[in-house]
Amino acid sequence: MADSPVSNPPIIKFMAWRRPALLASAVLTALSIVAIVFKGLVLGLDFSGGTQIELHFPKAVETEVVRARLSAAGFVSPVAAHFGSESDLLIRLREGGDDLATRVIAAIGPDAGGTPELRRMEFVGPQVGAELRDQGGIAVLVALLGILIYVAVRFQYKFALGAALAVAHDTIITVGFFALFGYEFDLTVLAAVLTVIGYSINDTIVVFDRVRENFRLVRKGSPEEVMNLSMTQTLERTLLTSGATLLVVLALFFVGGEVLHNFAIALMVGIGFGTYSSIYVASVLALELGVRREDLLLPVKDSQEFDGLP
Amino acid sequence: MNRYPLWKYLLILCVLAISFVYAAPNLYAPDPAVQISAQNSATRMDDAVLASAATALDAAGIGHFGELMTGNSGLIRVRERDQQLAAKRVVQQALGFDYVVALNLAPTTPTWLSNLKAKPMKLGLDLSGGVHFLLEVDTSDVMAAYLETKSTQLREALRAAGTEARYQFVRVEGDHILATFDTAARRDRAAAIAAVGDFRELVAAPADSDGRYLLSLTPGPKVIAGREDYAVSQNLTTLRNRVNELGVSEPLVQRQGRNRIVVQLPGVQDTAEAKRIIGKTANLEFRLEAKGEGLARESFEFREASDRREPKAWLERDLVITGDRVINAASGYDENGRPQVNITLDSDGGRAMSRATRSNVGRRLGVLFVETRQRTEERTNAEGVVEKIPVDYQEKKIISLATIQSALGVQFRITGLASPQEASELALLLRAGALAAPMKFAEERTIGPSLGAENISAGVLSTEIGLAVVVVFMLFYYRMFGLFANLALTANMVILAALMSIIGATLTLPGIAGFVLTMGMAVDANVLINARIREELHNGQTIQGAITAGYDRAYTSIVDSNLTTLLVAGILYVIGTGPVQGFAVTLSLGILTSMFTAIMGTRALTNLVYGSNRNPKKLWI
């Protein structure tokens, strides 16, 4: 690598660990799929349908007492859980109907934790939930297809496969994480997963862009060496951007409130893996698919005589 | 060299100035308020009414200010948010049920800003508190009602043809109308009648069985789709009217997908009332009281049974008209001071009404109130667990059964209502238009005002912390260029807020999260540029050369990566509905604005600071 344009920082041999990394990714993806298929996601109200009532009590309240009273009042398999604090309660019921909140408050009675304040009441019909679920899935699949086509046109099909698989890898692992640990998957988490797709592809393209540039610029060196050089050059940016974004997500995690808690978790997992996968899934796969300098040398005008660009 | 032409600086300044103006309204928090409007045109709503409402509030010790009449409604701002509900109660009591008193959030945008059509972003329900309904239009019922009307029309048409087309019976069977005749000649004459006019859209198919001659009429797929679409858009209009009657500020009534309608009422806390008015899938049916016995009659209960001798009455199966024909309705009192509703019909309705009543003076005309209700049924599912399943059913009850004194025309009145309140509610429902098809609640969310306020503060706090962290981080790492990036980031937020306010986007808590996240991702462009400049400096480039090369080389990366993300956002927008779409809009706008500020904005700053100096000693990066 004597003729590399950058001589100062030592080139990190990222690609040397590509096989173990690929194996790790494969194992994690498989594990996630197993978790999703066999353990299943804990679907939030948006997807499962049913009723959810958040109550704020003046005093701490015991979930077991509330659950028992709701059962006694004829509600079928009610679920009661603390929400953020001992005196906040989230109650989930299968049924819908008029005046449900009033009936629930009456059933709990005034002595469990004082007269509660109704913070929110949400009812989602089963049909809507199922449709939203399908819609999310289709959106992800079409997004993957879109990425595949776009990258194939802008770069080359080997890169396209790498990018699409990297995004799929991040999505599956993020969703799998939620299945494995039993965190609730609701509409905000879906939004987070969609953001992860955006983030992951963004990160991958930045790395690819440098790879493309180096393939055109560096005349000698094996594809692996060009890859290593590109990874090293973009490392500072990769760490800084994901660092900055993670800091923001941490702010959401700590002060965003209970509603954004799972959203933040999904983003942390997704951004972590999104950063990793740009190198160890997308680039490694492109390399394994045999990407060569000739793949990227097509347009002559792209030898880049930069001028007057903003 | 690193100079920008003057017009680029001016362009950036212009964009910034405009963005500041259009983002500014978001800084003014709205006041809690109550809005008063008259129940009907007969009741006057003016400054005097407003003054008496204000007096009532004074008497109750509720602080208020800024009384204002706009058009036909008055607004009183309440000092304390906690007292808004109390204020509504007090005003309602003082003015009585001739007035609609609704909760409202009054904007505090200064006049000069609202003159420029600058308005704050709408807050989603999770931030403002309020109710959200997703209503599903039952389109199967639409076809049933359609076939019912057509069969009534067919009976009329056949009767008009006399013995030539005398039928045995005409009835709706599943998805078609079936008519039977005793001779083939009569059936064929009927088929000829059914081939023209109102019946052309039905496909007629004759058949013979066991000496009976049948004629079935089936609507084609185009007719079905058309009817369904009509029903949903009719319901949409009706809901809009009803929501307007509620007097809520900035309600949202929107079609979603094929057969759903979203209704959002920000600031509303009395969900029971909202649901009663919105969800009332009420319609009216006018039918003559049946004489004699036979298949052509049905029995119905009275809605208010208490003061009746008989609990039920028999009405004809044939409809005279339904509530869709009503164009105006007002509540009032009759000579004896009992509540009544004065009704005006459209010309078709008037004609049908006069035709039916002319020859039936002395008989009684029944008004049926049709409502879709839900009851819970217990069923045992496959796993042997008892489940409670909501089941819809239609309830039809008689609200009035009055003797026809003379032929009725386009105007008449309904008496026999239980209370003035019921009269005004019925008038409201009729005025707003009947629903063309029953609807059920597919989704219902109520967010209390305190939760909304907490969500806002959580959102604002995490935005502030997130911004602070990123700003410090960038400043520490890239010094002068970090400062440029931070300024660009701030500008980005202002422009994004302005754009979202201009297009009237709704801000939700996940939306704020997306907003915060865009900040994290927006610095990416600057990190790319700055990292590249540092790299070029390392490679021995001159300072000016490094700046130019840094920006130029990073440019392709930025555009490529952002275009891909934009593509993903576009796909989400096209495929998604509601919340997913909102998220896609925020994401796309964020990408576009961040590209503008991160590339052009920071470049302008860099050029301004370093561009004029031919050979700066050191780049603070």
Interface residues (C-beta under 8 A of the other chain):
Chain A: P5 V6 N8 P9 E54 H56 V76 R94 E95 G96 G97 D98 D99 A101 E117 L118 R119 R120 M121 E122 F123 V124 G125 Q127 V128 Q135 G136 I138 A139 V142 A143 G146 I147 Y150 V151 R154 L187 T188 L190 A191 L194 T195 I197 G198 Y199 I201 N202 D203 I205 V206 F208 D209 R210 E213 Q233 T234 E236 R237 L240 T241 G243 A244 T245 L246 L247 V248 V249 A251 L252 F254 V255 G256 G257 V259 L260 F263 L267 F306 L309 P310
Chain B: D126 L134 E136 R260 T271 A272 K275 Q374 T376 V385 V386 E387 K388 I389 P390 K440 F441 A442 E443 E444 R445 T446 I447 G448 S450 L451 E454 N455 A458 G459 L461 S462 I465 G466 V469 V470 F473 M474 Y477 L509 P510 A513 G514 V516 L517 M519 G520 M521 V523 D524 V527 L528 A531 R534 E535 H538 N539 T548 A549 Y551 D552 R553 Y555 T556 S557 D560 S561 N562 L563 T564 T565 L567 V568 A569 I571 L572 I575 G576 T577 P579 V580 F583 L587 I599 M600 R603
